[in-house]
């Protein structure tokens, strides 16, 4: 039976238009046609809503996106991670769907994945990225490494710590800081000192940090920015566990700080996901494509001094280049190691060691 090309073309167009946003394969649709389809949908939606744990700099990150797509108003809510995941899960139970995209650390992203809240997506800009899950529900767009940090002016150069063991010393008493925000510390080092490929070495990790805290008797604080500022000001000499990006930002501003030269660092992914019931699915996919492109990801990483998982973009992002120049490599906590159970085990140990009943409150 003869069917005209015009009829076939109409049928193909009808099928494509009926598919969910972002589900059309590259084989069936060109990149340009796909973007145009998303643009037409986003024009009707008018906005995109992003819940996130890390700063989305308006000038360097959001402004270029809104200039490129002036018909999309970007709304953001910054939260502390667990509260964002909990709010998303509870609202979904009440059939409320108020945001389109979520940026979370993997342990909390896992919670909303298990709750069935995430949409699958082909993430066209992330081919070849490292440290990624074996599914398409989210992508680890940046990674935050952790490392002990010290002040190079308040410590004589001959006494600068060089190894993990150098932290287990009573000479740091009255000069050391620890943060309740380091609650994942034991998990990071349990993985770092793992047995074989997949056995977390909790015994070594717990003993090490118990010995460090017993020896140093650190002053307990919250967050990493405040303690790093105290360290840079010279009121303390050692922060026993710090976010590398916080240390790097301070160093770039001239702070007399140095990261413990242990060579290899463990990092945790901050991942991006599109919600299954996103109220603005086309705008959400345009933003997902933007923030995973060089245009969006490089300024996002550079303003926060975080690492990227794109081997290509790692050649130009500031944090990746800086760590490499300082002799560091990094790997990311794999998904099998980041579970509700391992996270709780690490949190409970850390807060107990610091004498804290609830986060940020001393006993």
Protein Blocks (a to p, Z undefined) as FASTA:
>chain_A
ZZdfklmmmmmmmmmmmpcehiacfklpcfklmmmmmmmmmmmnopacdddfbdcdfklm
mmmmmmmmmmbccdddddehjmmmmmmmmmmmnopafbfbdcddfklmmmmmmnopaccd
ehlmlgoiahiafbfkbccfbdcdddddddfklpcfklocfbfklmmcfklgopaccdfk
lmmmmmmmmmmmpghjllccfklmmmmmmmmmmmnopaddedjklmmmmmmnopafbdfb
dcfklmmmmmmnopacddddehpacdddddddddfklcblmlmmmmmmmmmmmklmmmmm
mmnopacfbfklmmmgmklmmmmmnopacddddfklmcfklmmmmmmmmmmmnopabghi
aZZ
